[in-house]
Each structure stands twice: as C-alpha cells, then as structure tokens.
Amino acid sequence: MKSRDFHLKYPQWQNGNWIIGLGSYLFNNSNIVHVYCDYRRKNGTRLWDSYLSCTHGFAKKYPLLPLTSNPKVKLYRIPYQELLTFHNEQNESTLPLERIESRKEQKENKRLANKREAEYIEIMYEQKHKFNPFKFAREFVNLPGSPIYILEGKDRYECAGTVIEPNLQDK
C-alpha cells in the first residue's frame, strides 16, 4: 500500500514526555503514515528531522481517544520515544535497495537524424576527417541502410550500433 504523509503541528506534553496524536482517519486508505514534525522548540530546532514512519498495527497498540474539542475525531496517542524506537527498528530490518543500473548502462539521449541532416553529417565528417566512418560501420555489420542517430555532446553519432566520436588529436 502507498504511504501517507502527515505534518504534526503541535505534539502534546504529558508527564514529561512528548505524545504524538495520530488521527484514525490517517489509516483509512494506507497502512503506513510518515509523520513529519512542523513544531519547533524555543531554540528553533525540530523534535526530529525528516519523518518517522508508523504502521496501523503499531498505532493500534495505543488507546484511541476522542479529541476534547471535537469528539468525532479520534486520535491514537503514541509516545514520541516509542514511535522513534519503532521507526529505527523498522529501518534496520528493511534491506537497502540495490541500484538496478550502473551509470554506464543507462541509456543515452539520442535522436534520429532526418535524411538531409544525415547526408550533411556524412559529407562534413568525410571532408573534416578524410574518411567516412558511417559507411565503414554499415559495411562492417552488413546493414547498408542504417540510420544515423545524433547523441548528446558535440560531434557524437551512432550508426549501425557503433558510436562515432571525434578523435581528440584531430582538434
């Protein structure tokens, strides 16, 4: 299930402990609530940075009490330290996500050159470098009609699966 974000404006101070009140409505369509702290102490710091995660199963351990100003709204009253402990245990038990692709395997941005543009690129490359690498690449893989793709970067092309880059010594 998708998580839900909740921004806490004011925690309650009860018997020397901070109490976090989470409404039962927060768990209607999600099992996990990310609790962010918008409250700031007198010195300007927040009680916690980022967010603390709370599941519906964990919240059910605490009493569901009605709000004094509006009895229709019911809150789970969770002590801050216990919510922090639960969040830390949950983070330690989940395995970190592995990166699926390395930077080298990511696809490069490229666009297909139109016919006139491809002819111009071939002519200019042949005049500048005294050979036609596009013709050579097509002959090598035996695909005479392979299109030319323009890659990111200056004078970088792809033809017949071969990346053609300018030789740095030519400049």
Beta strands, then each sheet from edge to edge (+ up, - down):
strand 1: 4-8
strand 2: 12-14
strand 3: 17-23
strand 4: 32-37
strand 5: 51-55
strand 6: 64-66
strand 7: 74-79
strand 8: 110-112
strand 9: 148-151
strand 10: 157-159
strand 11: 162-164
sheet 1: 1+ 4+ 5-
sheet 2: 2+ 3- 7+ 6-
sheet 3: 8+ 9- 10+ 11-
end
